[in-house]
Amino acid sequence: MPVSAVIQADIKNIYNNLKAELSAIEGSKWLISGGAGFLGGYFLDLLHYCNENVFKKPCTVFCIENFISGTPTRIQHLEGNKHFRVIRADIVKSIDLAGPFDYIVHAASIASPSFYRKYPLQTIETNVLGLKNLLELGKGENLKGFLFFSTSEIYGDPSPQFIPTPEHYNGNVSCTGPRACYDESKRLGETLAVFYHREYGLPVKTVRPFNIYGPGLKLDDKRVIPDFFSDALSKRKITVLSNGLPTRSFCYVSDAVTGFFKALLCRYDGEAFNVGNDDLEISIETLATIIAELVGGVEIEFSKSSEADYLTDNPQRRCPDLTKARSLLNYQPEINLATGLTRTLAWYKEVY
Ligand SMILES: NC(=O)c1ccc[n+]([C@@H]2O[C@H](COP(=O)([O-])OP(=O)(O)OC[C@H]3O[C@@H](n4cnc5c(N)ncnc54)[C@H](O)[C@@H]3O)[C@@H](O)[C@H]2O)c1
C-alpha cells in the first residue's frame, strides 16, 4: 500500500523544517517503539524519506510494535525495505535486540483515554516498564539521543494562573482516578528518564505533546477530533459528550513532529519540553462547529457518554506555554487549525 499523499506532503514539510538538524543522523541506527501508531508512523516515514531522497548512507530502523492500537497497514509501505525491520513484540517483555543504537524513541503507549481506561494496567506497564527496558538498552552504548513521549496530561487540571502551562508547573493530578493509569505512569516515566540521565548520563529528552491531530489518527481512535470527523463523515450529528465548554489547543502533526525531532537532536539532555500550538485555545463546542462547517451539512448535538468515567478528572483547559521550546529549540508551530483540519479531512477522504 503506497503511503498517503497527504502524509507524504507533511513529511516533505517536516524535512524542510529540519534540514539543518537532520544531517547529524545520516547512517544512524534507530530503535522506535510504537512505530505503527499516529506519531511513531511519522518518525518511520521521515527516516524513510531521508533514506530515499537525502542520505548517501541510510539509517537503519528497528520498530517494536504489538499492534494493540496501531495497524500493520500504516507501515505496510515499508515492508520488504532492507533498512526497516518491524518486530511484533510487547515492549514490556524483555527485548532481545542487537544494539548499540544511536537513537531510541519510546512512542509506544495507549494514548486514547477510552482505550487506556479499558487497559489501565497495560498502559502503566508500557509507560513505565516498557520505558525502563528501552532505557536499559541505551545504557553504556554510546547513545546519541533518547526521546521519551510524555504528555501534557501530566499537568492534570491546571489552576487558571498556570494557563498557558509552563514546564515548571508541577501539576494537579489525581493518583487514583480513572485517568491516573495514564497521567501518573507518564509522570513516573519522566522521573525514570531523568534519573537515567543523572545516574548513567543517558542523553534523554522528554516531550510533552499537547493535543496533536492530523492524518494517521484513525476514525475509531476515540480522541475528540477523529470522533467528530467520524460523526460528520457518516452524516450523523456531531455528538459533543460534555457541555462543550472545556478548552483545548490543538497542534497539527507536522508541527509537532518537527518539535519532537528538534527536542531529540538538541543538546539539552535531561530536559522536558512542551510541544504544541499556542495560537488558539478553543472550546470543544467551537471545535465541533468548525468541523461541522468544514464537512458541511452536519448538525451538532449534546449528549452523555455511555462510559461512566468519560468526564471524570477531564481537564477544563489546555494551552501550552512554549517559551522554553521557542527559546532553546527554535520551535515555532506554523499550521493553523483551519489548515490542519482541512488536511486531516483530505486524509480521511483519501483513506476511508
Ligand atoms: N497524539 C497526541 O496528541 C499525544 C498527546 C500526548 C502524548 N502522546 C504520547 O505520544 C506517544 C505516541 O502517541 P500516538 O498518538 O501516536 O499513540 P498511538 O496510540 O497512535 O500509538 C501508540 C502505538 O504504540 C503501540 N503500543 C502500545 N503499547 C505497546 C507495547 N507494550 N509494545 C509495543 N507497542 C505498543 C500501539 O500499538 C500503537 O501503534 C504516546 O506515548 C502518547 O502517550 C500523544
The ligand as an ORCA input file, in Angstrom:
! r2SCAN-3c Opt
* xyz 0 1
  N      -1.233     12.199     19.922
  C      -1.249     13.036     20.942
  O      -1.928     14.065     20.923
  C      -0.411     12.756     22.173
  C      -0.530     13.648     23.228
  C       0.239     13.424     24.360
  C       1.115     12.350     24.414
  N       1.194     11.495     23.386
  C       2.136     10.369     23.514
  O       2.836     10.210     22.302
  C       3.092      8.831     22.046
  C       2.524      8.448     20.696
  O       1.117      8.741     20.705
  P       0.166      8.345     19.499
  O      -0.896      9.363     19.450
  O       0.987      8.046     18.311
  O      -0.464      6.993     20.062
  P      -0.989      5.740     19.236
  O      -1.926      5.002     20.130
  O      -1.491      6.152     17.898
  O       0.333      4.881     19.004
  C       0.937      4.151     20.008
  C       1.458      2.855     19.386
  O       2.101      2.099     20.415
  C       1.786      0.712     20.223
  N       1.948      0.060     21.521
  C       1.209      0.262     22.655
  N       1.668     -0.492     23.667
  C       2.725     -1.200     23.175
  C       3.619     -2.154     23.744
  N       3.506     -2.525     25.035
  N       4.599     -2.674     22.977
  C       4.713     -2.300     21.654
  N       3.894     -1.389     21.074
  C       2.910     -0.852     21.818
  C       0.353      0.733     19.703
  O       0.003     -0.431     19.002
  C       0.359      1.965     18.805
  O       0.672      1.652     17.472
  C       2.462      8.069     23.204
  O       3.421      7.820     24.171
  C       1.426      9.045     23.741
  O       1.182      8.805     25.105
  C       0.437     11.668     22.256
*
